[in-house]
Amino acid sequence: MAFRYITEPEERLRFAAILADNIADAVIGTDTGENNFRILSWNRAAENLYGWKTEEVIGKTAAEVVPSTMLPEVRKKMMALLNENGYWEGEVVQHNRDGRQIQIHATVSLVKDDSGKVIGAVAVNRDVTGRKRIEENIRQSEEKYRQLSETLDEKVKIRTAQLNDLNSILHEKNTSLAAARSELEARNKQLNEAQQIANLGSWEWNVESGELCWSDNMYRIFEFEPDEKITFEKFTAAVHPEDRERVLQSIGNGVIFNSFEEFYHRITTPSGIPKIIFARGEVIMNEKGKVVRMIGTGQDVTTQKTTEQQLIRQMEELKKLSDSDIQKNNFIAMASHELKTPITSIKGYVQLLLNAFEKEKNEEKVLPPLLVRSSLKSVDKQISRLTRLISELLDLSKIETGTLELKKEEFMLNELAIETVEDILYTNPKHQINIFHDFHHTVFADKDRVGQVMINFLTNAIKYSPNSQKVNVYIQKIGEDEIGFRVEDFGIGINEAEQQKIFERFYRAGGKDEQTYPGFGIGLFIANEFIQKHGGRMMVKSEKGKGSNFTFTLPLTKKD
Amino acid sequence: MNDSPLILVTDDDPDICIMTKMMLEINNYRVLIADDEDSTRKILLENKVDLLIMDMLLSGVDGTDVCRRLKADPQTAAIPVIMFSAHPNALENCRDAGANDFISKPFEMTDMLEKIKVCLQKGSTSSLGR
């Protein structure tokens, strides 16, 4: 390879040639454009790049060896830039000898002589096909990366969307959970309020672990601190000592018999308030039928129970009132009967006598004088009886109004007793009355009233001894200050329950047959009132079917 | 006199017994008296009694119960019974006991005699209605 126009020494030329051949880029020297860029030089790199040997290309136009693939407009523009700047750089696609397309980075410069006249052009072409490939690879990689990143983006988007969905679901869940929680709280509050209103608490007892759980209101009822953990022991300690055993028994029965029987029990709260609790419950069994838990309620029924008890008391009082009404009505019926009986006798005898006088006029058969006399005696006796009954009613009325007065005097009690027994024997001649008295003592009392009590005792003894004629009377000193008058009979007797009531007003022995005896049913009541007013006592000792002992005592007159 | 009707008067009050007896005797009835259930039954079984006049309260036994028992006994069932009592509300009880008639105490002698006459005519038919 040689430059025809080189005028330098030969050494310099040789160096230039070696230099050209050692350049890695293809260096092609050509003639001017007017001479169609005829190739003047073609270094070794150009040979390697294009496949053409130097000898084969020298003298040929550049277009002949390396046909341009540029579009005419582009080439025109390039030429214009080259002429204007003396330089052009750009990338072009060319073909080598084998027709393989190669990518060239070309730098074309115009070569000028010392006078500045263009004498040729030099092109330095570098094969950038490899670089291009790398670039392409990079580009493709970038594309892949881009795609990948787009995919990734997409995925991230999808995932994000999913996450968002999940989030909103979670949010919804949370919202509904919160709603559920607040509803639960509301329900709990309602339950608590309901329990408070009903004064009711609920409990759960784990039989196996012994753990006891109470509702808020249970704590309130038992007046335990809310943070005080309840235990079975604390519960039993609160139960009233008298109820404790029964409560434990009931709970134990629940475990043993698989059923919880409701029961009442009392408790004492820390503040000392007694309460009544109504306990109800259920047992919960495991699959083996063993009781593992108990659940139930405890209701504070103190108010109800107290009201109930008050009601029962009031009912009892009402019953007492109505009982006394019944007694009063019975008394009136009996009193009218008692008053009518002597009147019946009196009326009968009077009619008999009147009838006798009528018949006497007609000279018919008349009553013998003896019968007239006995009739009049009977009338007299019945009038006395009537008077006595009316006095009794009067006494009752005085006792009721608190206007009973005593006319006290000193007298010997046994003397009065003897007189009274004689009177009684006069009207009951069949009876045998024995008097036992070992001493004489005076009392300061209303003689008539005391006599009345003696008559009451004696007539009762006779009246209630239908099958016995024997009556004993004892006058005895009791202790230091009292004297007792006792009447003993062997009649029908009085059972113990009746003995408590016989001194009550209007009381009459309960049995149907017992009520067939005459009398007001106020005798003993009046007698008791008399004796009490004297500072004495009245006592009864009796056995049903065997007889009775009635005693009254009076204080003895103090001897100076 | 031996043909006249025989009447038994049962009352625990001896005065009423004697008074009634006198009243009936001057009206030509034959009269026996008793003061309790046992003597009443004894007299009824031992005599041909045409009528029983009985008090309701007999000191230890209810006259209506005695009446019921007499009416239930074939030996005494046919004897008419007039109950008499001073007790209010006695009429009902006496009717329930199967008495033939009832006299309220105190009574008018003429009423007593009239009721006795009717009862003796009717025999054991009740005038109290059932």
Interface residues (C-beta under 8 A of the other chain):
Chain A: A333 S336 H337 E338 K340 T341 I343 T344 S345 I346 K347 G348 Y349 Q351 L352 N355 A356 K359 K365 L367 L371 S374 S375 S378 K381 Q382 K463 P466 I492 K512 D513 Q515 T516 Y517 P518
Chain B: D12 D13 D15 I16 I18 M19 T20 M22 M23 I26 D36 M56 L57 L58 S59 G60 V61 D62 G63 S85 A86 H87 P88 N89 K105 P106 F107 E108 M109
